[in-house]
């Protein structure tokens, strides 16, 4: 799993929202469960900072094929091989 920040939160002192990208391994986390697996973390962050979280959840294949990471040039917060909630 990789977690990234992108968008205005990376360059503004007072962003209106926090854009987060979650990239997961589809062999460890079924795609139909991915958003739900990350939702508790998003809710916890949102509650701590009182700013809405806007998320993009992609499998590693989707991230690679879409070029999204290269396009938005995010800041990586965390990278791990474990499954969220495991």
Protein Blocks (a to p, Z undefined) as FASTA:
>chain_A
ZZddehjllmpfbdfbdcddddddfklmcfklmmmmmmmmmmmmmmmnopacddddddfk
lmmmnommmmnopadfbdcfbdehZZ
